């Protein structure tokens, strides 16, 4: 059983190990946000779509786990394909635990997460000795639908990479503005590395106005001084407008 990281969407960013696993797959369990063309790399696989998307009807996690167990115990080469990096906000921990309890060996194939693809597109480093000493990956809401500890995150002095936050732009901006200067650089990248990629670079004080909430258009939100050069690009022609919501 393989948990495979499909990266941000550009299939050229897949690792050689991922390409080999796909070529050998007999069953492909495909996430919603994965580039659909990835199935061309798994020509002999039965494709089962088990999509999850915020605000939309999603395949229950328990059902996905049972599917993985069923096919794996049949002796089939099963590849569970997740967008971005499988070990980051992909519920991989739950799936690994479930499969191990069922006696199914699990192999993880790493990939590029959206934050790294976004930074590459913006031409910036997520760490910078003049601005920050690290990066913090955070989801915009906790398991009980509460807010992250924005004060602690602001005090961390790190670049913040905020996932699953496009439907909570206003609350994210308000939470961070209580603890960070309004001039703090922010960048949003949607569909990073893909042909329809869109970028927005603003100051934190302008975030809620410049980026109305678009729950239907996933993206990563980057916050911190290391984004200062990306913010400067927003004044020129290189910055693209954000995508419209998928439901618009």
MDAnalysis code that builds the backbone (N, CA, C; Angstrom):
import MDAnalysis as mda
import numpy as np

u = mda.Universe.empty(744, n_residues=248, atom_resindex=np.repeat(np.arange(248), 3), trajectory=True)
u.add_TopologyAttr("name", ["N", "CA", "C"] * 248)
u.add_TopologyAttr("resid", np.arange(1, 249))
u.add_TopologyAttr("resname", ["UNK", "UNK", "UNK", "UNK", "UNK", "UNK", "UNK", "UNK", "UNK", "UNK", "UNK", "UNK", "UNK", "UNK", "UNK", "UNK", "UNK", "UNK", "UNK", "UNK", "UNK", "UNK", "UNK", "UNK", "UNK", "UNK", "UNK", "UNK", "UNK", "UNK", "UNK", "UNK", "UNK", "UNK", "UNK", "UNK", "UNK", "UNK", "UNK", "UNK", "UNK", "UNK", "UNK", "UNK", "UNK", "UNK", "UNK", "UNK", "UNK", "UNK", "UNK", "UNK", "UNK", "UNK", "UNK", "UNK", "UNK", "UNK", "UNK", "UNK", "UNK", "UNK", "UNK", "UNK", "UNK", "UNK", "UNK", "UNK", "UNK", "UNK", "UNK", "UNK", "UNK", "UNK", "UNK", "UNK", "UNK", "UNK", "UNK", "UNK", "UNK", "UNK", "UNK", "UNK", "UNK", "UNK", "UNK", "UNK", "UNK", "UNK", "UNK", "UNK", "UNK", "UNK", "UNK", "UNK", "UNK", "UNK", "UNK", "UNK", "UNK", "UNK", "UNK", "UNK", "UNK", "UNK", "UNK", "UNK", "UNK", "UNK", "UNK", "UNK", "UNK", "UNK", "UNK", "UNK", "UNK", "UNK", "UNK", "UNK", "UNK", "UNK", "UNK", "UNK", "UNK", "UNK", "UNK", "UNK", "UNK", "UNK", "UNK", "UNK", "UNK", "UNK", "UNK", "UNK", "UNK", "UNK", "UNK", "UNK", "UNK", "UNK", "UNK", "UNK", "UNK", "UNK", "UNK", "UNK", "UNK", "UNK", "UNK", "UNK", "UNK", "UNK", "UNK", "UNK", "UNK", "UNK", "UNK", "UNK", "UNK", "UNK", "UNK", "UNK", "UNK", "UNK", "UNK", "UNK", "UNK", "UNK", "UNK", "UNK", "UNK", "UNK", "UNK", "UNK", "UNK", "UNK", "UNK", "UNK", "UNK", "UNK", "UNK", "UNK", "UNK", "UNK", "UNK", "UNK", "UNK", "UNK", "UNK", "UNK", "UNK", "UNK", "UNK", "UNK", "UNK", "UNK", "UNK", "UNK", "UNK", "UNK", "UNK", "UNK", "UNK", "UNK", "UNK", "UNK", "UNK", "UNK", "UNK", "UNK", "UNK", "UNK", "UNK", "UNK", "UNK", "UNK", "UNK", "UNK", "UNK", "UNK", "UNK", "UNK", "UNK", "UNK", "UNK", "UNK", "UNK", "UNK", "UNK", "UNK", "UNK", "UNK", "UNK", "UNK", "UNK", "UNK", "UNK", "UNK", "UNK", "UNK", "UNK", "UNK", "UNK", "UNK", "UNK", "UNK"])
u.atoms.positions = np.array([
    [0.850, -1.190, 0.000],
    [0.000, 0.000, 0.000],
    [0.887, 1.243, 0.000],
    [0.599, 2.153, -0.943],
    [1.408, 3.363, -1.079],
    [0.530, 4.589, -0.854],
    [0.988, 5.496, 0.011],
    [0.398, 6.833, 0.127],
    [1.279, 7.759, -0.697],
    [0.738, 8.251, -1.779],
    [1.543, 8.982, -2.754],
    [1.202, 10.461, -2.759],
    [2.233, 11.283, -2.706],
    [2.070, 12.736, -2.739],
    [2.145, 13.211, -4.175],
    [1.046, 13.780, -4.674],
    [0.970, 14.172, -6.081],
    [1.476, 15.581, -6.338],
    [1.870, 16.302, -5.281],
    [2.376, 17.647, -5.470],
    [1.275, 18.652, -5.756],
    [1.647, 19.878, -6.141],
    [0.672, 20.966, -6.287],
    [-0.137, 20.923, -7.582],
    [0.229, 20.060, -8.526],
    [-0.566, 19.983, -9.751],
    [0.248, 19.791, -11.012],
    [1.419, 20.401, -11.065],
    [2.294, 20.236, -12.219],
    [2.882, 18.830, -12.169],
    [2.523, 17.993, -13.119],
    [2.968, 16.601, -13.085],
    [4.475, 16.470, -13.249],
    [5.152, 17.482, -13.785],
    [6.603, 17.434, -13.911],
    [7.294, 17.531, -12.550],
    [6.543, 17.910, -11.517],
    [7.102, 17.993, -10.174],
    [6.999, 16.677, -9.406],
    [6.375, 15.665, -10.004],
    [6.344, 14.355, -9.371],
    [7.758, 13.780, -9.290],
    [8.016, 13.027, -8.236],
    [9.312, 12.374, -8.117],
    [9.356, 11.133, -9.010],
    [10.556, 10.647, -9.275],
    [10.709, 9.412, -10.034],
    [10.069, 8.242, -9.278],
    [10.183, 8.269, -7.953],
    [9.580, 7.208, -7.140],
    [8.065, 7.213, -7.296],
    [7.466, 8.411, -7.351],
    [6.018, 8.508, -7.550],
    [5.620, 7.961, -8.908],
    [6.389, 8.304, -9.944],
    [6.074, 7.827, -11.292],
    [6.139, 6.304, -11.362],
    [7.115, 5.704, -10.699],
    [7.224, 4.244, -10.695],
    [6.045, 3.607, -9.970],
    [5.662, 4.175, -8.837],
    [4.532, 3.627, -8.077],
    [3.242, 3.701, -8.890],
    [3.055, 4.800, -9.608],
    [1.859, 4.949, -10.437],
    [1.851, 3.935, -11.578],
    [3.000, 3.742, -12.195],
    [3.081, 2.815, -13.323],
    [2.766, 1.382, -12.902],
    [3.041, 1.054, -11.636],
    [2.823, -0.301, -11.134],
    [1.459, -0.479, -10.483],
    [0.713, 0.613, -10.293],
    [-0.538, 0.566, -9.533],
    [-1.604, -0.258, -10.244],
    [-2.357, -1.006, -9.440],
    [-3.521, -1.736, -9.948],
    [-4.823, -1.068, -9.520],
    [-4.771, -0.340, -8.416],
    [-5.913, 0.453, -7.953],
    [-5.401, 1.826, -7.559],
    [-6.066, 2.868, -8.040],
    [-5.710, 4.249, -7.735],
    [-6.879, 4.893, -6.996],
    [-6.651, 5.312, -5.763],
    [-7.661, 6.036, -4.987],
    [-7.294, 7.512, -5.065],
    [-8.081, 8.286, -5.802],
    [-7.683, 9.623, -6.238],
    [-8.401, 10.721, -5.467],
    [-7.623, 11.638, -4.881],
    [-8.188, 12.784, -4.175],
    [-8.747, 13.810, -5.158],
    [-9.579, 14.709, -4.639],
    [-10.270, 15.717, -5.445],
    [-9.311, 16.710, -6.093],
    [-8.305, 17.173, -5.355],
    [-7.471, 18.271, -5.820],
    [-6.253, 17.820, -6.622],
    [-6.166, 16.546, -6.944],
    [-5.053, 16.031, -7.738],
    [-5.301, 16.336, -9.213],
    [-4.240, 16.655, -9.939],
    [-4.349, 16.862, -11.382],
    [-4.951, 15.603, -12.012],
    [-6.108, 15.694, -12.670],
    [-6.756, 14.491, -13.205],
    [-5.932, 13.762, -14.246],
    [-4.985, 14.450, -14.868],
    [-4.152, 13.809, -15.886],
    [-3.172, 12.803, -15.291],
    [-3.076, 12.760, -13.976],
    [-2.152, 11.817, -13.341],
    [-2.534, 10.373, -13.652],
    [-3.800, 10.137, -13.971],
    [-4.227, 8.764, -14.264],
    [-3.533, 8.217, -15.511],
    [-3.048, 9.100, -16.376],
    [-2.337, 8.645, -17.576],
    [-1.023, 7.962, -17.212],
    [-0.519, 8.227, -16.009],
    [0.726, 7.599, -15.562],
    [0.464, 6.248, -14.901],
    [-0.808, 5.877, -14.782],
    [-1.186, 4.596, -14.175],
    [-2.088, 3.847, -15.146],
    [-1.571, 3.431, -16.299],
    [-2.413, 2.905, -17.380],
    [-3.140, 1.611, -17.056],
    [-2.635, 0.835, -16.094],
    [-3.279, -0.441, -15.790],
    [-4.151, -0.397, -14.545],
    [-4.310, 0.786, -13.956],
    [-4.991, 0.877, -12.669],
    [-6.484, 1.147, -12.829],
    [-7.253, 0.532, -11.957],
    [-8.654, 0.911, -11.778],
    [-8.666, 2.205, -10.962],
    [-9.362, 3.225, -11.440],
    [-9.374, 4.530, -10.777],
    [-10.650, 4.678, -9.954],
    [-10.476, 4.945, -8.663],
    [-11.593, 5.178, -7.754],
    [-11.428, 6.591, -7.198],
    [-12.388, 7.452, -7.468],
    [-12.288, 8.848, -7.032],
    [-12.907, 8.989, -5.639],
    [-12.097, 9.489, -4.718],
    [-12.519, 9.602, -3.306],
    [-12.293, 11.042, -2.851],
    [-12.922, 11.970, -3.558],
    [-12.633, 13.379, -3.377],
    [-13.096, 13.962, -2.062],
    [-12.335, 14.977, -1.610],
    [-12.703, 15.805, -0.463],
    [-12.444, 17.253, -0.839],
    [-13.428, 18.098, -0.609],
    [-13.258, 19.526, -0.863],
    [-14.107, 20.288, 0.126],
    [-13.513, 21.302, 0.757],
    [-14.239, 22.078, 1.750],
    [-15.492, 22.707, 1.187],
    [-16.602, 22.589, 1.917],
    [-17.853, 23.198, 1.504],
    [-18.636, 22.386, 0.501],
    [-18.098, 21.223, 0.097],
    [-18.782, 20.374, -0.882],
    [-18.991, 18.984, -0.299],
    [-19.837, 18.214, -0.973],
    [-20.034, 16.846, -0.554],
    [-18.737, 16.070, -0.743],
    [-18.305, 15.339, 0.285],
    [-17.027, 14.656, 0.245],
    [-17.188, 13.186, 0.583],
    [-16.238, 12.382, 0.128],
    [-16.213, 10.971, 0.481],
    [-15.825, 10.829, 1.943],
    [-16.599, 10.128, 2.760],
    [-16.265, 9.997, 4.185],
    [-14.914, 9.322, 4.383],
    [-14.149, 9.820, 5.354],
    [-12.825, 9.271, 5.604],
    [-12.878, 7.796, 5.981],
    [-13.860, 7.400, 6.769],
    [-13.963, 5.996, 7.176],
    [-14.151, 5.089, 5.970],
    [-14.904, 5.555, 4.980],
    [-15.133, 4.767, 3.767],
    [-13.838, 4.627, 2.975],
    [-13.059, 5.706, 2.889],
    [-11.775, 5.656, 2.186],
    [-10.857, 4.636, 2.848],
    [-10.806, 4.655, 4.167],
    [-9.950, 3.712, 4.888],
    [-10.365, 2.274, 4.612],
    [-11.654, 2.030, 4.599],
    [-12.125, 0.661, 4.345],
    [-11.800, 0.221, 2.923],
    [-11.897, 1.149, 1.963],
    [-11.538, 0.821, 0.583],
    [-10.069, 0.426, 0.484],
    [-9.206, 1.213, 1.117],
    [-7.778, 0.910, 1.073],
    [-7.512, -0.473, 1.651],
    [-8.123, -0.745, 2.792],
    [-7.920, -2.050, 3.446],
    [-8.430, -3.183, 2.555],
    [-9.611, -3.009, 1.967],
    [-10.202, -4.062, 1.152],
    [-9.313, -4.416, -0.028],
    [-8.898, -3.402, -0.792],
    [-8.085, -3.676, -1.967],
    [-6.708, -4.213, -1.588],
    [-6.110, -3.664, -0.535],
    [-4.782, -4.120, -0.131],
    [-4.806, -5.573, 0.327],
    [-5.853, -5.953, 1.081],
    [-5.939, -7.325, 1.563],
    [-6.277, -8.308, 0.442],
    [-6.698, -7.787, -0.701],
    [-6.899, -8.630, -1.875],
    [-5.586, -8.894, -2.604],
    [-4.515, -8.294, -2.101],
    [-3.213, -8.485, -2.717],
    [-2.926, -7.569, -3.885],
    [-3.756, -6.561, -4.082],
    [-3.573, -5.625, -5.190],
    [-2.562, -4.535, -4.827],
    [-1.920, -3.986, -5.840],
    [-1.010, -2.857, -5.623],
    [-1.847, -1.578, -5.591],
    [-2.064, -1.055, -4.397],
    [-2.965, 0.076, -4.183],
    [-2.143, 1.346, -3.957],
    [-2.510, 2.410, -4.667],
    [-1.865, 3.701, -4.485],
    [-2.927, 4.734, -4.125],
    [-2.809, 5.278, -2.942],
    [-3.698, 6.347, -2.472],
    [-3.036, 7.666, -2.837],
    [-3.642, 8.416, -3.761],
    [-3.023, 9.624, -4.301],
    [-3.589, 10.856, -3.617],
    [-2.701, 11.631, -2.991],
    [-3.109, 12.839, -2.281],
    [-2.430, 14.057, -2.899],
    [-3.134, 15.174, -2.927],
    [-2.543, 16.393, -3.436],
    [-1.476, 16.932, -2.513],
    [-0.515, 17.661, -3.080],
    [0.538, 18.268, -2.279],
    [1.432, 17.228, -1.644],
    [1.744, 17.421, -0.370],
    [2.539, 16.491, 0.417],
    [1.591, 15.690, 1.307],
    [1.603, 14.386, 1.162],
    [0.640, 13.522, 1.849],
    [0.691, 13.662, 3.364],
    [1.864, 13.974, 3.912],
    [2.021, 14.019, 5.365],
    [1.668, 15.381, 5.953],
    [1.171, 16.293, 5.139],
    [0.850, 17.634, 5.623],
    [-0.630, 17.932, 5.383],
    [-1.425, 17.911, 6.439],
    [-2.860, 18.211, 6.388],
    [-3.633, 17.293, 5.450],
    [-3.137, 16.095, 5.255],
    [-3.814, 15.166, 4.373],
    [-4.465, 13.998, 5.088],
    [-4.522, 14.039, 6.410],
    [-5.090, 12.969, 7.234],
    [-4.359, 11.650, 7.023],
    [-3.100, 11.768, 6.589],
    [-2.305, 10.566, 6.377],
    [-2.091, 9.802, 7.681],
    [-1.956, 10.522, 8.783],
    [-1.742, 9.846, 10.061],
    [-2.871, 8.885, 10.395],
    [-4.106, 9.314, 10.146],
    [-5.255, 8.449, 10.408],
    [-5.232, 7.219, 9.514],
    [-4.876, 7.432, 8.251],
    [-4.872, 6.320, 7.302],
    [-3.750, 5.332, 7.611],
    [-2.582, 5.856, 7.969],
    [-1.465, 4.979, 8.313],
    [-1.808, 4.131, 9.531],
    [-2.368, 4.754, 10.556],
    [-2.750, 4.009, 11.764],
    [-3.776, 2.929, 11.439],
    [-4.779, 3.286, 10.635],
    [-5.835, 2.333, 10.286],
    [-5.253, 1.131, 9.546],
    [-4.383, 1.397, 8.569],
    [-3.822, 0.318, 7.769],
    [-2.884, -0.561, 8.588],
    [-2.096, 0.045, 9.436],
    [-1.198, -0.746, 10.283],
    [-1.986, -1.645, 11.223],
    [-3.075, -1.119, 11.778],
    [-3.919, -1.938, 12.654],
    [-4.526, -3.114, 11.891],
    [-4.720, -2.940, 10.579],
    [-5.276, -4.003, 9.745],
    [-4.197, -4.938, 9.220],
    [-2.938, -4.693, 9.598],
    [-1.846, -5.536, 9.140],
    [-1.386, -5.251, 7.728],
    [-1.680, -4.042, 7.241],
    [-1.298, -3.656, 5.872],
    [-0.050, -2.782, 5.920],
    [1.056, -3.214, 5.319],
    [2.260, -2.376, 5.279],
    [2.012, -1.121, 4.450],
    [2.576, -0.005, 4.895],
    [2.350, 1.276, 4.228],
    [3.691, 1.909, 3.856],
    [3.770, 2.385, 2.622],
    [4.950, 3.122, 2.167],
    [4.500, 4.517, 1.732],
    [5.222, 5.537, 2.161],
    [4.876, 6.921, 1.829],
    [5.847, 7.452, 0.787],
    [5.304, 8.064, -0.256],
    [6.107, 8.733, -1.274],
    [5.881, 10.236, -1.117],
    [6.934, 10.949, -0.779],
    [6.809, 12.378, -0.507],
    [6.652, 13.205, -1.787],
    [6.170, 14.436, -1.604],
    [5.974, 15.333, -2.734],
    [6.127, 16.781, -2.317],
    [5.856, 17.683, -3.230],
    [6.004, 19.118, -2.983],
    [4.679, 19.686, -2.495],
    [4.721, 20.366, -1.371],
    [3.510, 20.972, -0.829],
    [3.231, 22.325, -1.490],
    [1.982, 22.765, -1.380],
    [1.552, 23.997, -2.052],
    [2.357, 25.215, -1.615],
    [2.762, 25.263, -0.351],
    [3.514, 26.422, 0.130],
    [4.835, 26.572, -0.604],
    [5.505, 25.468, -0.880],
    [6.781, 25.526, -1.589],
    [6.577, 25.883, -3.058],
    [5.545, 25.331, -3.660],
    [5.245, 25.679, -5.049],
    [4.868, 27.157, -5.156],
    [4.118, 27.646, -4.170],
    [3.732, 29.059, -4.175],
    [4.951, 29.960, -4.043],
    [5.848, 29.609, -3.120],
    [7.051, 30.422, -2.933],
    [7.905, 30.438, -4.195],
    [8.014, 29.279, -4.860],
    [8.782, 29.227, -6.100],
    [8.165, 30.131, -7.159],
    [6.840, 30.145, -7.240],
    [6.161, 30.998, -8.204],
    [6.391, 32.477, -7.907],
    [6.397, 32.799, -6.622],
    [6.586, 34.189, -6.206],
    [8.050, 34.617, -6.272],
    [8.949, 33.645, -6.402],
    [10.369, 33.962, -6.462],
    [10.931, 34.406, -5.127],
    [10.414, 33.823, -4.032],
    [10.881, 34.202, -2.696],
    [11.271, 32.951, -1.914],
    [12.057, 33.162, -0.875],
    [12.377, 32.087, 0.064],
    [11.426, 32.184, 1.242],
    [10.995, 31.033, 1.735],
    [10.096, 31.042, 2.893],
    [10.840, 31.314, 4.191],
    [12.148, 31.187, 4.174],
    [12.978, 31.583, 5.311],
    [14.001, 32.593, 4.816],
    [14.386, 33.487, 5.714],
    [15.327, 34.543, 5.338],
    [15.954, 35.053, 6.629],
    [17.278, 35.034, 6.694],
    [17.911, 35.383, 7.972],
    [17.660, 36.825, 8.396],
    [17.248, 37.681, 7.461],
    [16.946, 39.062, 7.830],
    [15.492, 39.252, 8.253],
    [14.651, 38.231, 8.041],
    [13.224, 38.393, 8.320],
    [12.650, 37.338, 9.267],
    [13.096, 36.102, 9.161],
    [12.499, 35.059, 9.988],
    [13.455, 33.889, 10.119],
    [13.235, 33.079, 11.139],
    [14.136, 31.960, 11.406],
    [13.482, 30.614, 11.123],
    [12.318, 30.620, 10.508],
    [11.658, 29.346, 10.236],
    [10.332, 29.556, 9.549],
    [9.628, 28.450, 9.376],
    [8.299, 28.492, 8.770],
    [7.363, 27.631, 9.596],
    [6.125, 28.082, 9.718],
    [5.101, 27.341, 10.455],
    [3.956, 27.017, 9.511],
    [3.646, 25.728, 9.407],
    [2.501, 25.287, 8.610],
    [1.296, 25.181, 9.529],
    [0.199, 25.808, 9.144],
    [-0.970, 25.825, 10.015],
    [-2.238, 25.751, 9.177],
    [-3.228, 25.032, 9.674],
    [-4.538, 25.026, 9.047],
    [-5.364, 26.166, 9.634],
    [-6.250, 26.722, 8.840],
    [-6.999, 27.911, 9.256],
    [-8.052, 27.620, 10.306],
    [-8.328, 26.343, 10.568],
    [-9.306, 26.032, 11.614],
    [-8.930, 24.718, 12.273],
    [-9.273, 24.590, 13.526],
    [-8.950, 23.398, 14.294],
    [-10.018, 22.328, 14.088],
    [-9.773, 21.149, 14.651],
    [-10.703, 20.031, 14.463],
    [-12.097, 20.354, 14.992],
    [-12.180, 21.208, 16.017],
    [-13.486, 21.577, 16.568],
    [-14.021, 22.857, 15.930],
    [-13.423, 23.245, 14.767],
    [-13.841, 24.423, 13.989],
    [-13.526, 25.736, 14.697],
    [-12.625, 25.681, 15.671],
    [-12.187, 26.904, 16.332],
    [-11.061, 27.580, 15.562],
    [-10.539, 28.674, 16.143],
    [-9.468, 29.442, 15.517],
    [-8.110, 28.985, 16.044],
    [-7.086, 29.022, 15.213],
    [-5.732, 28.801, 15.720],
    [-5.356, 29.884, 16.725],
    [-4.283, 29.667, 17.445],
    [-3.781, 30.656, 18.392],
    [-2.962, 31.674, 17.610],
    [-3.645, 32.680, 17.074],
    [-2.966, 33.651, 16.224],
    [-1.889, 34.421, 16.979],
    [-2.110, 34.674, 18.261],
    [-1.096, 35.389, 19.041],
    [0.206, 34.595, 19.103],
    [0.101, 33.301, 19.405],
    [1.299, 32.458, 19.476],
    [1.976, 32.362, 18.114],
    [1.174, 32.249, 17.060],
    [1.744, 32.167, 15.725],
    [2.453, 33.463, 15.342],
    [1.859, 34.594, 15.703],
    [2.486, 35.880, 15.404],
    [3.801, 36.028, 16.166],
    [3.820, 35.573, 17.427],
    [5.025, 35.693, 18.246],
    [6.126, 34.733, 17.811],
    [5.792, 33.735, 17.000],
    [6.786, 32.739, 16.612],
    [7.904, 33.322, 15.755],
    [7.639, 34.435, 15.110],
    [8.653, 35.047, 14.267],
    [8.956, 34.256, 13.009],
    [8.042, 33.400, 12.606],
    [8.247, 32.569, 11.423],
    [7.322, 33.001, 10.290],
    [7.646, 32.593, 9.081],
    [6.710, 32.727, 7.980],
    [5.537, 31.796, 8.254],
    [4.327, 32.270, 8.082],
    [3.141, 31.439, 8.276],
    [2.643, 30.966, 6.920],
    [2.500, 29.661, 6.783],
    [1.885, 29.069, 5.597],
    [0.534, 28.531, 6.029],
    [-0.523, 29.217, 5.640],
    [-1.873, 28.910, 6.123],
    [-2.632, 28.167, 5.039],
    [-3.044, 26.958, 5.382],
    [-3.786, 26.099, 4.456],
    [-5.274, 26.135, 4.795],
    [-6.098, 25.812, 3.818],
    [-7.547, 25.709, 4.000],
    [-8.128, 26.974, 4.618],
    [-7.669, 28.116, 4.115],
    [-8.097, 29.385, 4.692],
    [-8.859, 30.299, 3.757],
    [-9.102, 29.870, 2.506],
    [-9.727, 30.778, 1.564],
    [-11.170, 31.113, 1.916],
    [-11.800, 30.292, 2.721],
    [-13.150, 30.599, 3.166],
    [-13.179, 31.356, 4.474],
    [-11.994, 31.714, 5.002],
    [-11.908, 32.387, 6.304],
    [-10.975, 33.593, 6.246],
    [-10.913, 34.227, 5.094],
    [-9.998, 35.354, 4.921],
    [-10.221, 36.431, 5.978],
    [-11.469, 36.814, 6.199],
    [-11.758, 37.912, 7.129],
    [-11.310, 37.582, 8.547],
    [-11.602, 36.363, 9.027],
    [-11.233, 36.011, 10.393],
    [-9.730, 35.852, 10.534],
    [-9.061, 35.342, 9.490],
    [-7.600, 35.237, 9.533],
    [-6.978, 36.623, 9.625],
    [-7.439, 37.536, 8.775],
    [-6.906, 38.900, 8.789],
    [-7.140, 39.559, 10.138],
    [-8.343, 39.428, 10.677],
    [-8.651, 40.049, 11.966],
    [-7.798, 39.458, 13.082],
    [-7.637, 38.130, 13.070],
    [-6.845, 37.487, 14.117],
    [-5.390, 37.910, 14.081],
    [-4.814, 37.977, 12.896],
    [-3.409, 38.344, 12.789],
    [-3.179, 39.829, 13.027],
    [-4.121, 40.674, 12.629],
    [-3.955, 42.119, 12.826],
    [-3.925, 42.513, 14.300],
    [-4.443, 41.657, 15.159],
    [-4.375, 41.943, 16.592],
    [-2.957, 41.788, 17.132],
    [-2.081, 41.120, 16.354],
    [-0.762, 40.799, 16.895],
    [0.386, 41.109, 15.936],
    [0.084, 41.464, 14.682],
    [1.116, 41.791, 13.714],
    [0.865, 43.174, 13.123],
    [1.919, 43.869, 12.702],
    [1.725, 45.175, 12.057],
    [0.884, 45.048, 10.790],
    [0.097, 46.076, 10.513],
    [-0.729, 46.068, 9.311],
    [0.082, 46.034, 8.038],
    [1.365, 46.420, 8.119],
    [2.226, 46.430, 6.930],
    [2.875, 45.077, 6.643],
    [2.565, 44.060, 7.447],
    [3.147, 42.737, 7.228],
    [2.777, 42.219, 5.838],
    [3.750, 41.765, 5.058],
    [3.446, 41.258, 3.710],
    [2.652, 39.948, 3.747],
    [1.711, 39.836, 2.819],
    [0.904, 38.624, 2.667],
    [0.836, 38.286, 1.177],
    [0.938, 37.007, 0.873],
    [0.748, 36.557, -0.508],
    [-0.218, 35.383, -0.511],
    [-1.109, 35.374, -1.466],
    [-2.001, 34.230, -1.683],
    [-1.715, 33.677, -3.065],
    [-1.566, 32.366, -3.143],
    [-1.379, 31.712, -4.444],
    [-2.398, 30.587, -4.557],
    [-3.153, 30.620, -5.615],
    [-4.114, 29.563, -5.925],
    [-3.612, 28.788, -7.140],
    [-3.861, 27.481, -7.150],
    [-3.446, 26.610, -8.254],
    [-1.963, 26.761, -8.543],
    [-1.152, 26.799, -7.488],
    [0.288, 26.987, -7.646],
    [0.873, 25.937, -8.583],
    [1.702, 26.380, -9.507],
    [2.430, 25.565, -10.488],
    [1.578, 25.156, -11.676],
    [0.298, 25.508, -11.695],
    [-0.589, 25.070, -12.768],
    [-0.847, 26.212, -13.761],
    [-1.339, 25.902, -14.959],
    [-1.537, 26.940, -15.973],
    [-2.471, 28.059, -15.524],
    [-3.459, 27.751, -14.674],
    [-4.399, 28.776, -14.223],
    [-4.014, 29.359, -12.868],
    [-2.735, 29.259, -12.533],
    [-2.261, 29.829, -11.261],
    [-2.633, 31.308, -11.148],
    [-2.973, 31.728, -9.931],
    [-3.287, 33.134, -9.683],
    [-2.617, 33.568, -8.400],
    [-2.176, 34.831, -8.355],
    [-1.434, 35.336, -7.196],
    [-1.999, 36.683, -6.770],
    [-1.884, 36.940, -5.488],
    [-2.227, 38.253, -4.945],
    [-1.233, 38.578, -3.854],
    [-0.642, 39.763, -3.896],
    [0.318, 40.206, -2.884],
    [-0.162, 41.526, -2.300],
    [-0.379, 41.565, -0.994],
    [-0.906, 42.759, -0.322],
    [-0.265, 42.883, 1.052],
    [-0.567, 43.986, 1.730],
    [-0.240, 44.110, 3.147],
    [-1.383, 43.533, 3.968],
    [-1.065, 43.089, 5.160],
    [-2.050, 42.420, 6.008],
    [-3.285, 43.295, 6.230],
    [-3.100, 44.584, 6.394],
    [-4.236, 45.466, 6.648],
    [-5.216, 45.516, 5.480],
    [-4.758, 45.149, 4.285],
    [-5.614, 45.190, 3.101],
    [-6.136, 43.819, 2.696],
    [-5.774, 42.785, 3.440],
    [-6.075, 41.421, 3.008],
    [-7.570, 41.170, 2.855],
    [-8.356, 41.506, 3.873],
    [-9.785, 41.196, 3.823],
    [-10.486, 41.930, 2.690],
    [-10.046, 43.144, 2.408],
    [-10.668, 43.911, 1.324],
    [-10.232, 43.392, -0.044],
    [-8.945, 43.058, -0.174],
    [-8.403, 42.675, -1.487],
    [-8.749, 41.248, -1.875],
    [-9.016, 40.402, -0.875],
    [-9.276, 38.982, -1.159],
    [-10.550, 38.543, -0.473],
    [-11.701, 38.894, -1.021],
    [-12.946, 38.405, -0.446],
    [-12.953, 36.888, -0.405],
    [-13.677, 36.350, 0.535],
    [-13.605, 34.914, 0.787],
    [-14.094, 34.111, -0.412],
    [-13.283, 33.141, -0.805],
    [-13.576, 32.299, -1.976],
    [-13.415, 30.845, -1.559],
    [-14.408, 30.317, -0.874],
    [-14.298, 28.953, -0.373],
    [-14.145, 27.940, -1.487],
    [-14.618, 28.259, -2.691],
    [-14.559, 27.305, -3.773],
    [-13.243, 27.274, -4.525],
    [-12.310, 28.135, -4.189],
    [-11.041, 28.209, -4.898],
    [-9.898, 28.029, -3.909],
    [-9.424, 26.806, -3.714],
    [-8.377, 26.560, -2.717],
    [-7.102, 27.331, -3.027],
    [-6.390, 27.696, -1.981],
    [-5.119, 28.396, -2.136],
    [-4.351, 28.353, -0.839],
    [-3.100, 28.776, -0.893],
    [-2.275, 28.859, 0.308],
    [-1.988, 30.327, 0.583],
    [-2.036, 30.689, 1.868],
    [-1.818, 32.067, 2.303],
    [-0.490, 32.121, 3.034],
    [0.423, 32.963, 2.552],
    [1.749, 33.103, 3.149],
    [1.850, 34.471, 3.806],
    [2.338, 34.489, 5.050],
    [2.384, 35.735, 5.825],
    [3.761, 35.890, 6.453],
    [4.354, 37.075, 6.313],
    [5.623, 37.332, 6.992],
    [6.571, 38.186, 6.187],
    [7.607, 38.671, 6.871],
    [8.568, 39.569, 6.251],
    [9.298, 38.981, 5.069],
    [9.452, 37.664, 5.034],
    [10.144, 37.033, 3.913],
    [9.399, 37.233, 2.601],
    [8.125, 37.613, 2.680],
    [7.328, 37.841, 1.470],
    [7.475, 39.268, 0.943],
    [8.376, 40.050, 1.521],
    [8.480, 41.461, 1.153],
    [8.774, 41.655, -0.325],
    [9.647, 40.845, -0.909],
    [9.961, 41.028, -2.326],
    [8.806, 40.585, -3.210],
    [8.054, 39.600, -2.770],
    [6.867, 39.210, -3.525],
    [5.844, 40.325, -3.501],
    [5.746, 41.003, -2.367],
    [4.825, 42.125, -2.255],
    [5.208, 43.229, -3.244],
    [6.498, 43.466, -3.428],
    [6.933, 44.507, -4.350],
    [6.504, 44.184, -5.774],
    [6.500, 42.895, -6.142],
    [6.097, 42.509, -7.491],
    [4.642, 42.835, -7.770],
    [3.826, 42.948, -6.710],
    [2.403, 43.197, -6.906],
    [2.143, 44.544, -7.563],
    [3.108, 45.451, -7.480],
    [2.920, 46.765, -8.081],
    [3.082, 46.727, -9.603],
    [3.666, 45.630, -10.107],
    [3.906, 45.538, -11.535],
    [2.915, 44.629, -12.230],
    [3.217, 44.308, -13.464],
    [2.275, 43.540, -14.274],
    [2.317, 42.054, -13.972],
    [3.289, 41.580, -13.181],
    [3.451, 40.144, -12.973],
    [2.394, 39.557, -12.078],
    [1.823, 40.354, -11.191],
    [0.844, 39.803, -10.246],
    [-0.479, 39.567, -10.924],
    [-1.021, 38.353, -10.744],
    [-2.288, 38.008, -11.372],
    [-3.411, 38.114, -10.367],
    [-4.639, 38.378, -10.811],
    [-5.752, 38.425, -9.875],
    [-6.106, 37.031, -9.370],
    [-6.749, 36.975, -8.232],
    [-7.178, 35.694, -7.708],
    [-8.251, 35.072, -8.582],
    [-8.268, 33.765, -8.593],
    [-9.299, 33.060, -9.305],
    [-10.655, 33.322, -8.676],
    [-11.676, 33.230, -9.466],
    [-13.014, 33.298, -8.903],
    [-13.346, 31.977, -8.220],
    [-14.252, 32.017, -7.300],
    [-14.664, 30.795, -6.621],
    [-15.209, 29.801, -7.616],
    [-14.971, 28.530, -7.346],
    [-15.466, 27.493, -8.241],
    [-16.983, 27.491, -8.308],
    [-17.617, 27.972, -7.235],
    [-19.076, 27.991, -7.194],
    [-19.671, 29.255, -7.783],
    [-18.794, 30.196, -8.198],
    [-19.296, 31.474, -8.721],
    [-19.872, 31.320, -10.111],
])
